[in-house]
Amino acid sequence: MRIVGLYSSKGGEKAVNSKYQHLMREVRQAVAAVDAKQHRTKSSKEKTMPGRMLYSPRSLNDAFKGEFSKRGWKTVRVKCDYPTEYYVDEYDPKPANKGAFREMDFIKEKLGVEVQFGKYAFMVYNVSAKMTIFHKLGHIDTGIEIVPVKEFAEQMSTGVSYFEQFIWDLKERGVADIDIPVLIIGING
């Protein structure tokens, strides 16, 4: 695969290049090592493209996991203890946090990486919520979000979001005080 787009949110590119240049080389190597052609394995059942062979997000995610793992990146999972003190009127629910967790795809040193081939909401959640949570918990100080560009996303199931849409929204949203530096990487097969 190829990196074809870069967008810096809250100084993400500068932070990656100044603190994690050696890890950025590993990110580039991992992306380049994934052969997209091997993951065009999903036969569409959608009305708009029946039988068309599409890229499988699950298969692509597995390939990225393999490549990052080879380079010593670790998945980090944190247990969620959901609060119960906010219920009202003597509501007594079953425990809501049994087995609940949040997970970051890959962390090495204090650089977090998420690879996202899903719906738009997941991209926004990763950058605007998950990365700030993992920062607050002391796991990361900088993030990288790897997403498909539009041309690549159009060769997946409908609803997969893409780099260009995500960047527009981040620019229009602006930067919040709690945001951390994140480099958004657009990839193509």
C-alpha positions as CSV (number, residue, x, y, z in Angstrom):
1,M,0.0,0.0,0.0
2,R,1.0,3.6,-0.4
3,I,0.8,6.7,1.7
4,V,-0.8,9.3,-0.5
5,G,-2.0,12.0,2.0
6,L,-0.9,13.6,5.2
7,Y,-2.8,16.0,7.5
8,S,-1.5,17.4,10.7
9,S,-4.0,18.0,13.5
10,K,-2.7,20.2,16.4
11,G,0.9,19.9,15.2
12,G,0.8,16.1,14.7
13,E,3.2,16.0,11.8
14,K,5.8,18.1,13.7
15,A,5.4,16.1,16.9
16,V,5.8,12.8,15.0
17,N,8.8,14.1,13.0
18,S,10.6,15.6,16.1
19,K,9.9,12.8,18.7
20,Y,9.1,9.7,16.7
21,Q,11.0,9.9,13.3
22,H,12.3,6.4,13.9
23,L,8.8,5.1,14.5
24,M,7.4,6.9,11.5
25,R,9.9,4.9,9.4
26,E,8.3,1.7,10.9
27,V,4.8,3.0,10.1
28,R,5.9,3.7,6.5
29,Q,7.4,0.2,6.3
30,A,4.2,-1.5,7.7
31,V,2.0,0.4,5.3
32,A,4.3,-0.5,2.3
33,A,4.4,-4.2,3.4
34,V,0.6,-4.6,3.1
35,D,-0.2,-5.9,-0.4
36,A,-3.8,-4.6,-1.0
37,K,-4.4,-7.0,-3.9
38,Q,-4.3,-9.9,-1.5
39,H,-7.3,-8.4,0.4
40,R,-9.7,-8.0,-2.5
41,T,-11.6,-11.0,-1.2
42,K,-15.1,-9.8,-0.3
43,S,-17.9,-10.5,-2.8
44,S,-20.5,-7.7,-2.5
45,K,-24.0,-8.5,-1.6
46,E,-25.1,-4.9,-1.9
47,K,-27.9,-3.9,-4.3
48,T,-25.7,-1.3,-5.9
49,M,-22.8,-3.6,-6.7
50,P,-23.8,-7.3,-6.5
51,G,-21.0,-9.8,-7.0
52,R,-18.3,-7.1,-7.3
53,M,-15.1,-8.0,-5.6
54,L,-14.2,-5.5,-2.9
55,Y,-11.4,-5.0,-0.4
56,S,-12.1,-6.6,2.9
57,P,-11.6,-4.2,5.9
58,R,-11.3,-7.2,8.2
59,S,-8.6,-8.8,6.1
60,L,-6.8,-5.4,5.7
61,N,-6.9,-4.9,9.5
62,D,-5.4,-8.3,10.1
63,A,-2.6,-7.6,7.7
64,F,-1.8,-4.3,9.4
65,K,-1.9,-6.1,12.8
66,G,0.7,-8.6,11.5
67,E,3.0,-5.9,10.1
68,F,2.9,-3.7,13.2
69,S,3.3,-6.7,15.5
70,K,6.4,-7.8,13.5
71,R,7.9,-4.4,14.4
72,G,7.2,-4.7,18.1
73,W,4.0,-2.5,18.4
74,K,1.6,-3.6,21.0
75,T,-2.2,-3.4,21.3
76,V,-3.2,-1.8,24.6
77,R,-6.5,-2.5,26.3
78,V,-7.8,-0.7,29.3
79,K,-10.6,-1.9,31.5
80,C,-13.7,0.4,31.8
81,D,-15.3,0.9,35.2
82,Y,-18.5,2.5,34.2
83,P,-20.1,4.8,36.9
84,T,-23.4,3.8,38.4
85,E,-23.9,6.8,40.8
86,Y,-25.7,8.8,38.1
87,Y,-28.8,6.6,37.9
88,V,-32.0,8.1,39.3
89,D,-35.2,7.0,40.9
90,E,-33.7,3.9,42.6
91,Y,-32.9,2.3,39.2
92,D,-30.8,-0.8,40.0
93,P,-29.4,-2.1,36.7
94,K,-27.3,-5.2,36.1
95,P,-23.6,-4.3,36.1
96,A,-22.9,-2.4,32.8
97,N,-19.1,-2.8,32.8
98,K,-18.6,-6.5,32.9
99,G,-15.8,-7.1,30.5
100,A,-15.9,-3.6,29.1
101,F,-12.7,-2.1,27.7
102,R,-11.2,0.4,25.3
103,E,-8.4,-0.6,23.0
104,M,-5.8,1.2,20.9
105,D,-4.6,-0.7,17.9
106,F,-0.9,-0.1,18.3
107,I,1.4,1.7,20.8
108,K,5.1,1.9,20.9
109,E,6.9,4.2,23.2
110,K,4.2,6.9,23.6
111,L,3.0,7.0,20.0
112,G,-0.4,5.5,19.4
113,V,-1.6,4.3,16.0
114,E,-5.2,3.5,14.9
115,V,-6.0,1.9,11.5
116,Q,-9.6,2.6,10.5
117,F,-11.6,1.2,7.5
118,G,-15.0,1.7,9.1
119,K,-17.7,4.2,9.3
120,Y,-17.0,7.9,9.7
121,A,-18.0,8.0,13.3
122,F,-15.2,5.7,14.2
123,M,-12.5,8.0,12.7
124,V,-13.8,11.0,14.6
125,Y,-14.1,8.9,17.8
126,N,-10.5,7.7,17.5
127,V,-9.0,11.2,17.2
128,S,-11.4,13.3,19.2
129,A,-12.1,10.8,22.1
130,K,-10.0,7.6,22.2
131,M,-6.6,9.3,21.7
132,T,-7.4,11.9,24.3
133,I,-8.5,9.2,26.8
134,F,-5.3,7.1,26.2
135,H,-3.3,10.3,26.6
136,K,-5.0,11.1,29.9
137,L,-4.3,7.6,31.1
138,G,-0.6,8.1,30.2
139,H,-0.3,5.6,27.4
140,I,0.4,8.1,24.5
141,D,1.3,11.7,23.9
142,T,0.9,11.7,20.1
143,G,-1.3,9.8,17.6
144,I,-1.4,8.6,14.1
145,E,-4.7,7.7,12.3
146,I,-4.4,5.6,9.1
147,V,-7.5,5.8,6.8
148,P,-8.2,5.1,3.2
149,V,-8.5,7.9,0.6
150,K,-11.7,8.2,-1.3
151,E,-10.5,6.3,-4.3
152,F,-9.6,3.3,-2.1
153,A,-12.7,3.5,0.1
154,E,-14.9,3.4,-3.0
155,Q,-13.6,-0.2,-3.6
156,M,-14.9,-1.3,-0.2
157,S,-18.5,-1.7,1.1
158,T,-20.6,1.4,1.1
159,G,-20.3,3.5,4.2
160,V,-16.6,3.3,4.6
161,S,-15.3,6.8,5.3
162,Y,-12.3,8.4,3.8
163,F,-9.4,10.8,4.3
164,E,-10.8,13.7,2.4
165,Q,-14.1,13.8,4.2
166,F,-12.4,13.3,7.6
167,I,-9.9,16.2,7.0
168,W,-12.7,18.6,5.9
169,D,-14.5,17.9,9.1
170,L,-11.4,18.2,11.3
171,K,-10.6,21.5,9.7
172,E,-14.1,22.9,10.2
173,R,-14.3,21.5,13.7
174,G,-11.1,23.3,14.8
175,V,-8.8,22.3,17.6
176,A,-10.0,21.8,21.2
177,D,-7.8,22.3,24.3
178,I,-7.9,18.6,25.1
179,D,-6.9,17.4,21.6
180,I,-3.4,15.9,21.3
181,P,-1.1,16.1,18.2
182,V,-2.3,13.6,15.6
183,L,-1.0,12.9,12.1
184,I,-3.7,11.6,9.7
185,I,-2.4,9.4,7.0
186,G,-4.3,8.7,3.8
187,I,-3.5,5.4,2.1
188,N,-4.3,3.8,-1.2
189,G,-4.0,0.3,-2.6
